[in-house]
């Protein structure tokens, strides 16, 4: 069971690296277009979840009301009309990162309160939303890293930085592929090492905000 769990973590990490690699290979215009499309799909997902919460008959719940408020705020933030530029990301009135974090927290608390009759819906919604948030945050980090580089430096600096990150992504993917068939003991040690490298890679994008 532990061995399968470790492999599952590595498989998930490999998928995230595949998504990251795909984004890094896009040109500036393609990157903006891909982000806009992801934002649109993610907005539709959040709208569905918000409407689901509004359809729930249970009322008078503090956690439910908190979730409704945060899902509406996230929706308003996602639907706000602004040009994709570094200045816009820094200066726009709605804080997308805060809206996402508040939404995640209230979603978790909200589902804790639901009874067994909502378990099926809960599991599906949680999985869809968690995956959607992870992918959207990844897209957002790449987009903001790109815009910050262009704002402060030049296209050539961005391309150089991007190629460096692509090499790191592919190196991690090769390491994961080479280790998936090894023993549980070796897998455990490797899992710690590659997770640390993966977090370092993700931080490279977050630190550019």
PyMOL commands that set and color helices and strands:
alter all, ss='L'
color gray80, all
select helices_A, chain A and resi 2-24+28-55+62-79+86-91+96-113+116-152+155-179+184-206
alter helices_A, ss='H'
color red, helices_A
deselect
rebuild
show_as cartoon
